[in-house]
Amino acid sequence: MDFDLSEEQQLLKDSVEGFLADTYDFESRKKIAALPGGWSPEVWAKFAELGLLGLPFSEEDGGFGGGAVETMLLAESFGKYLVLEPYLATVILGGGVLKRAGSAEQKAEHIAAIAEGSRTFALATTERHSRYDLFDVTTTAKKDGGSWVLDGEKAVVVNGGTADRIIVSARTAGARRDRGGIGLFIVPGDASGLSRRSSPTQDGTHAAEVSLSGVRVEAADVIGDPEGGLPVLEAVADEAIAALCAEAVGAMSELTDLTVDYLKQRKQFGINIGQFQALQHRAAEMFVALEQARSMAMFAAMTAATEDATERRALASAAKVQIGRSAKFIGQQGIQLHGGIGMTMEYKAGHYFKRLTMIDTLFGDADHHLAEVASFGQLVSAA
Amino acid sequence: MELRFTDEEVAFRKEVRAFIHAKLPKALREKLAAGHHPTRDDIVFWQKTLNDKGWGVAHWPVQYGGTGWDAVKQYIFLEEMMMAPSPPPLAFGTSMVGPVIYTFGSEEQKKRFLPRIASLDDWWCQGFSEPGAGSDLAGLKTKAEKVGDHWVINGQKTWTTLGQYADWIFVLARTDATVKKQEGISFILVDMKTPGITVKPIQTIDGGREVNEVFFDDVKVPLENLVGQENKGWDYAKFLLGNERTGIARVGISKQRIRKIKEMATIEQRGGRPLIEDQRFREKIAEVEIELKALEITQLRVIAGEKKREKGKPDPASSVLKIKGSELQQATTELLMEVIGPHSAPFTPEEPGSNEPPIGPEWAQTIAPTYFNVRKVSIYGGSNEIQKNIIAKAVLGL
């Protein structure tokens, strides 16, 4: 048992934080958010240069062999600076599917391109009524000679508007909520028959509705078993949950600090409001919620490689519940303790709150995952 | 970064578990698992068993009988005992006055008291709280005056846990009333057999009588029973209160209770089906399990950080452990109450001489008393409100 970072991990953390401290202050972020697409190709190129975009891929696939702890460090920094670039969509989700289930040719074609920053991805799984069930798929893929034809609608696809490639989950067999019969298909963003409507999201990123109407996908762009995509998606989702938990911890930590600083400066009734015990206790409760969340983000990273898939999913779910609970409390109280200024778009606190709120809706909210943990039934093992 | 325990730590856990399994009588384990309190003899028996093995005061420095285990092993050891469950160590001796004596006491005191704490030949109790000094402990009024070669102590202590069994009591007493309240307190060891001491039990809402009032009426104590320096007692008290960190969250106790909740929820029913099949109830358990998992890791982080901290300086994050740990102990007893439902009603306080069996299922009888009793854990050892003050000041700088 060890909570220390290795020298390399510390170096990674320092270089990322150093870069973000220089280029990603809140004013710079506002400018980046206003760019077309809502993120900065320059920052993206710098991420590639720092080796971040190839981080979680094996060296053999053209990456740097980073594990869940490296991703955790990165994501926590992204949370602190409210980074807008599509790291999750491209590296964790798109790259995550490819590294797990892609053929040698697919990996060769795409992973190097991701690592060098020349190709972005999105993962289109959510549908209008699927909520958080990755197996609830009505989009269809029908075999037609040597290729497949996709039809259906995908909803709130993160980075779906600008992604060069979209990996789409589609039903190749079975009924709407069957666990089997789901395939994963690589579709170019400008494919014939694909149309997308992108929208800014509450947290300053972008998501799209993606419509597929007779989109033809060649056999070379089917990832793995065309009926066995779900376990891949679930494993990718768990890696994404671990990253989101860490990102949330970065955001919660900053919001807590920001709030405590504010309590020390803001004067009412002739004294700093931080001298009022009601507010001190609220801040202390934020700290407790933060530390519990930090523990579970570490837990998510350190158990990400759990062999048994059922157990791995339950552990990820447990982390996501804690993060959801802590993030809601810290987000809401961060605004409350700031008072009016916390309500304004020009001030940073509200943006942390908004990002934290959206993180809860990615890959399952706290209630969704609570039900998962309850079904698992043995988080506190009999040991 | 690695969450798994090392092979050596896993082997150590096995060793501890095997020892407990071999030495802890089944009847005693089952009695405790059912929620009954250990008797004085149970506690003494278990402490002597541990002490014979060399584990009686595992966390003390080696020269005073400690094991030299690192914080992780200490944690594993305590957790195994809580999960067994075995009788808990008598904290007043091994975790409170013992460390104060070996850190601040005279050579004479060390020789005289430490071995008898380790073997539990001396049963210690704590003389800190007073009717007028709870959270504001430094406001205590019990007075010790130097008269000839004795201290003469007058005053009243309260909430003295298991004082009815005690051979000795460590007392915070005012020795200088003219200075700032924290600067006029001394730490004195008092033999409970000294004339002038009266112990009066207080019955708590669970029906038990584990706490007492202790009255001091011209109690004469030899001058050499002062620990450290006169008027420095507040420093020793702060040391004592911040000293017990590794077990403060009581994760093992809550884990053991969660196991019991699940077990009993397979027997109890709701809607004609086992309660454990009720999704809403399962989710309530899951909520607690998740917080407990988080707390366990927070605890391990504090322990891991211990290596890097200055010795004797508690991590302010240990207040998080106290707050969450107590909340979860209480949450688990609440769930047990929910499991047992209407059968929590029969009230059978510990009365000497009463042999009448209680009505209702046998295993239900400790549930409500435990629920009521465990409300204390967010009050004692610095209430959760005091812990929040500590976090606000020491961690957040407010």
Interface residues (C-beta under 8 A of the other chain):
Chain A: M1 D2 F3 D4 L5 S6 Q9 V69 V260 L263 K264 G274 Q275 Q277 L279 Q280 H281 A283 A284 E285 F287 V288 E291 Q292 A293 R294 S295 M296 M298 F299 A301 M302 T303 A318 V321 Q322 L370 A371 V373 A374 S375 G377 L379 V380 A382
Chain B: M1 E2 L3 R4 F5 T6 E9 V72 K255 I258 R259 K262 Q279 R282 E283 I285 A286 E287 E289 I290 E291 L292 K293 A294 L295 E296 I297 T298 L300 R301 A304 G305 A317 S319 V320 I323 K324 E385 Q387 K388 N389 I391 A392 K393 V395 L396 G397 L398
